[in-house]
Amino acid sequence: MRERILTRLQRAAGEYVSGEELAAELGVSRTAVWKRVAELKAAGYPIESCTRLGYRLPPGAGALDAPLFAGRCIRVEETDSTNRLARELWEAGAIGHGDVVVAVRQTQGRGRRGRRWESPPGGLWFSLLLRPSLAPAQVAPFSLVCAVAVAEALQCFVPVPVQVKWPNDVLVGGRKAAGVLLEMQAEFDRIEYVIAGIGINVNLDREVFPAPLRGLVTSLQAEAGAPLPLETVLQEVLGGLQACYGEFVASGWPPFRRRFHRLCAHRGRLIRVCQGGSRLEGIDEGVDADGCLRLRLDDGRLVRVAAGDVVFDSGLDAGGDECTSSG
């Protein structure tokens, strides 16, 4: 959608195009157009907005020099893990910042803590390599930023709510449909690279998942009622990731903390956090300045949780986390 908006504004040769006209051409709401334009602005595109007139690229803007992740897209039919392949290609000097590795199928897709992620044909399984000029400690909340970017991008494809589940899951209609696995190589004060592995259940039937998970997971196809073009979904998600990445590098975590809270499926609810063999129960009071979960226990104490699996009364099961992250 972002590419189509840019193309339409370029064709307008400096004239304004109304949001209503763009919405009609794209088959979406004016709110959806406004959101995509805001993301394009955050990514560096010089789009001007004017009440009652719409949007335009100013005269003389010429060729746009902030393309949507200008890096290459390396596609393979099958790999064990796109995160592993991206890391191997980086070490060989074959890929760089903004490059994406996409697989039709992963044979050993991984979630957090080494859990398995089912990755058959019909889904989007990809890894994005980034080289942010940040200190390693600053990147801690970036997996939450990626989850926000994916959730916001997927909302335009389905009629049901798309939400996030701390720390890295994306829920569609209350069921798991996507996830993020972040891996980083860094020295004491310098990041060598960050690989964001992302898995999205796009055109998958629930029958492809193991029987115990079928009530816990879903796909965009199942919620939209029809298959979706994988390339369209990929480009929409990559556009959202670029906009969020640019904003995160420029402004840090604070703007995304509000967005994560708005999208969070369990904020303000009674939840259970599973950490290995131990469990904590309490009211979710949101995430803090580092992206850690704040949990209010029965005795009134407020504890800070840096890692764990969240369970709440939607029926989501911590045992299903093999289907919450990719890479």
C-alpha positions in Angstrom: 0.0 0.0 0.0 2.8 2.4 0.8 4.4 2.0 -2.6 1.0 2.6 -4.3 0.5 5.8 -2.3 4.0 7.0 -3.3 3.4 6.2 -6.9 0.1 8.0 -6.9 1.6 11.1 -5.3 4.5 11.1 -7.8 2.0 11.0 -10.7 0.2 14.0 -9.2 3.3 16.1 -10.0 3.2 18.3 -6.9 -0.6 18.6 -6.8 -2.6 17.5 -3.7 -4.4 14.2 -3.8 -7.3 13.9 -1.3 -7.4 11.1 1.3 -10.8 10.2 0.1 -9.5 9.7 -3.4 -6.5 7.6 -2.2 -8.8 5.5 0.0 -11.2 4.8 -2.9 -8.3 3.8 -5.3 -6.7 1.5 -2.7 -10.0 0.1 -1.4 -9.2 1.0 2.2 -10.4 3.5 4.8 -9.2 7.1 5.0 -7.8 6.3 8.4 -5.7 3.5 6.9 -4.4 6.0 4.3 -3.5 8.5 7.1 -1.6 5.8 9.0 0.4 4.7 5.9 1.3 8.3 5.1 2.4 8.9 8.7 4.7 5.8 8.4 6.1 7.1 5.1 6.8 10.5 6.7 8.6 8.7 9.6 10.7 6.8 7.1 11.9 10.1 5.6 9.6 10.8 2.7 8.9 14.6 2.3 5.1 14.2 2.1 3.1 17.4 2.9 -0.4 17.2 4.4 -3.1 19.9 4.2 -6.6 19.8 5.7 -9.3 19.6 3.0 -6.7 19.2 0.3 -5.0 15.9 1.1 -1.4 14.9 0.5 1.3 15.8 -1.9 5.0 15.4 -2.7 6.3 19.0 -3.1 7.5 20.2 -6.5 11.1 19.5 -7.1 11.1 16.5 -4.7 12.5 14.5 -7.7 13.6 10.9 -7.1 12.9 9.8 -3.6 16.1 8.9 -1.8 14.6 7.0 1.1 13.3 3.8 -0.5 11.4 1.2 1.5 14.3 -0.9 2.8 16.5 -0.5 -0.2 18.4 -3.7 0.7 18.2 -6.8 -1.4 15.7 -9.6 -0.9 17.4 -13.0 -1.1 14.8 -15.7 -1.7 15.3 -19.5 -1.1 12.9 -22.3 -1.5 14.0 -24.0 1.7 16.4 -23.5 4.6 16.6 -24.7 8.2 16.4 -21.2 9.6 16.3 -17.8 7.9 18.1 -16.3 10.9 20.9 -18.8 10.6 21.2 -18.2 6.9 21.2 -14.4 7.3 24.0 -14.7 9.8 26.0 -17.0 7.5 25.5 -14.6 4.6 26.6 -11.7 6.7 29.8 -13.5 7.8 30.5 -14.2 4.1 30.1 -10.5 3.2 27.1 -11.4 1.0 24.5 -9.2 2.7 24.3 -5.9 4.6 22.1 -3.4 6.3 18.4 -3.7 5.2 18.8 -6.9 3.3 16.1 -9.5 3.8 16.3 -13.3 3.6 13.0 -15.0 2.7 12.3 -18.7 2.6 9.3 -20.6 1.2 9.8 -23.2 3.9 11.9 -23.5 7.0 12.7 -27.0 8.3 14.0 -25.9 11.7 12.3 -22.6 12.3 12.9 -21.4 15.9 11.0 -19.5 18.5 12.2 -18.1 21.7 14.2 -20.5 24.0 14.8 -22.8 21.1 11.2 -23.8 20.6 10.1 -25.0 17.2 8.1 -22.8 14.8 6.1 -24.6 12.2 7.1 -23.0 8.9 5.4 -24.8 5.9 4.8 -23.2 2.5 2.0 -20.6 2.6 3.5 -18.5 5.3 6.0 -15.6 5.4 9.3 -16.7 7.0 12.0 -14.0 6.7 14.9 -12.3 8.5 15.9 -8.7 8.3 19.5 -7.7 9.0 20.1 -4.2 10.5 23.1 -2.3 11.7 21.8 0.4 14.1 24.2 3.0 15.4 23.1 2.3 19.0 24.6 0.9 22.2 23.6 -2.7 22.8 21.6 -1.8 25.9 19.4 0.6 23.8 18.3 -2.3 21.6 16.6 -4.3 24.4 13.0 -3.2 23.5 13.5 -3.6 19.8 11.7 -6.9 19.6 8.6 -5.2 21.0 9.0 -2.4 18.4 9.0 -5.1 15.7 5.9 -6.7 17.1 4.1 -3.3 17.0 5.3 -2.8 13.4 4.0 -6.2 12.3 0.7 -5.8 14.1 0.0 -2.4 12.7 0.9 -3.6 9.2 -1.3 -6.8 9.4 -4.4 -4.9 10.5 -5.2 -3.7 7.0 -5.5 -7.4 5.8 -8.1 -8.7 8.3 -11.4 -7.5 9.8 -10.6 -8.7 13.3 -8.4 -6.9 15.9 -4.7 -7.5 15.6 -2.9 -7.2 19.0 0.4 -7.9 20.6 1.3 -10.2 23.4 4.4 -9.5 25.5 7.1 -9.9 24.6 7.1 -10.9 20.9 3.8 -12.4 19.7 1.2 -11.0 17.3 -2.4 -12.1 17.8 -5.1 -12.0 15.2 -8.6 -12.4 16.5 -7.1 -13.5 19.8 -5.0 -16.3 18.4 -1.3 -16.4 17.6 -0.5 -15.6 14.0 3.0 -14.1 14.0 6.0 -13.6 16.1 9.5 -12.1 16.3 12.9 -13.6 17.2 15.6 -11.0 17.7 19.3 -12.0 17.6 22.2 -9.7 18.1 26.0 -9.8 17.7 27.7 -7.0 19.7 30.8 -6.0 21.4 30.8 -4.1 24.7 29.8 -0.7 23.3 29.0 -1.5 19.6 26.4 -3.5 17.7 27.8 -5.6 14.9 24.3 -6.5 13.6 20.8 -7.3 14.7 18.7 -9.9 12.9 15.0 -9.7 13.2 13.5 -13.1 12.4 9.7 -12.8 11.6 7.2 -15.5 11.0 3.6 -14.8 9.8 1.0 -17.4 9.2 -0.5 -16.0 6.0 -2.2 -18.6 3.8 -2.1 -21.6 6.2 -4.9 -23.9 7.2 -5.0 -24.8 10.9 -4.7 -28.5 10.0 -1.0 -27.9 9.1 -0.3 -27.3 12.8 0.1 -30.0 15.4 -3.3 -31.0 16.9 -2.7 -29.5 20.4 -2.1 -26.1 18.8 -5.0 -25.8 16.4 -7.3 -23.9 18.8 -4.5 -21.5 19.7 -3.2 -20.4 16.3 -4.7 -18.8 13.3 -3.7 -17.3 9.9 -4.5 -14.2 7.9 -6.3 -16.4 5.4 -8.5 -17.9 8.1 -9.5 -14.5 9.5 -9.8 -12.7 6.1 -11.8 -15.5 4.5 -9.5 -15.7 1.4 -5.9 -16.2 0.5 -3.6 -13.1 0.4 -0.7 -12.3 -1.9 2.4 -13.1 0.0 4.4 -10.4 -1.7 1.8 -7.7 -0.8 1.9 -8.8 2.8 5.7 -8.9 2.8 6.0 -5.3 1.4 3.5 -3.9 3.8 5.3 -5.4 6.8 8.7 -4.3 5.5 7.4 -0.8 5.0 6.1 -0.8 8.6 9.3 -2.1 9.9 11.3 0.6 8.1 9.1 3.4 9.5 9.3 2.0 13.0 13.1 1.3 12.8 13.7 4.9 11.7 11.6 6.3 14.5 13.2 4.0 17.1 16.7 4.9 16.0 15.8 8.6 16.2 13.6 8.7 19.3 14.1 5.5 21.2 11.5 3.4 22.9 9.2 6.0 24.5 6.9 6.6 21.5 6.5 2.8 21.0 5.7 2.2 24.7 2.4 4.0 24.2 1.7 2.1 21.0 2.5 -1.2 22.6 0.1 -0.5 25.4 -2.6 0.4 23.0 -2.2 -2.8 21.1 -1.5 -5.1 24.1 -4.1 -7.9 24.5 -3.5 -8.3 28.3 -2.7 -4.9 29.7 -4.7 -4.4 32.9 -5.7 -8.0 33.1 -4.9 -10.8 35.5 -2.1 -12.8 33.9 0.4 -15.6 34.7 4.0 -15.3 33.8 5.8 -18.6 33.4 9.6 -18.6 33.9 10.9 -22.1 33.6 9.6 -24.0 36.6 8.3 -20.9 38.4 5.2 -18.8 38.0 4.1 -15.3 38.9 0.5 -14.1 38.9 -0.8 -10.6 39.1 -2.2 -7.6 37.2 -0.4 -6.5 34.1 0.5 -2.8 34.6 2.2 -2.4 31.3 5.8 -2.3 30.2 8.5 0.0 31.6 11.1 2.2 30.1 13.2 -0.8 29.2 10.4 -2.9 27.7 10.1 -5.1 30.8 6.7 -6.2 32.1 5.4 -4.6 35.3 3.3 -7.1 37.4 1.3 -6.1 40.4 1.2 -9.2 42.8 -1.6 -10.0 45.2 0.4 -8.7 48.1 0.7 -5.3 46.4 4.3 -5.6 45.3 5.2 -4.3 41.8 7.7 -6.7 40.2 9.6 -6.2 37.0 9.7 -9.1 34.6 12.5 -9.2 32.0 11.6 -12.6 30.4 8.9 -15.2 30.5 5.7 -16.5 28.9 2.5 -14.7 29.5 -0.8 -16.6 29.9 -4.1 -15.0 30.3 -7.8 -16.0 30.2 -8.1 -16.0 26.4 -7.1 -19.7 26.5 -3.6 -19.1 25.1 -1.3 -21.7 26.5 2.4 -21.1 27.3 3.0 -24.6 25.9 2.2 -23.3 22.4 5.0 -20.8 22.2 6.7 -22.9 19.5 4.3 -21.1 17.2 5.0 -17.6 18.4 8.4 -16.7 16.9 10.3 -17.2 13.7 13.9 -17.3 12.6 
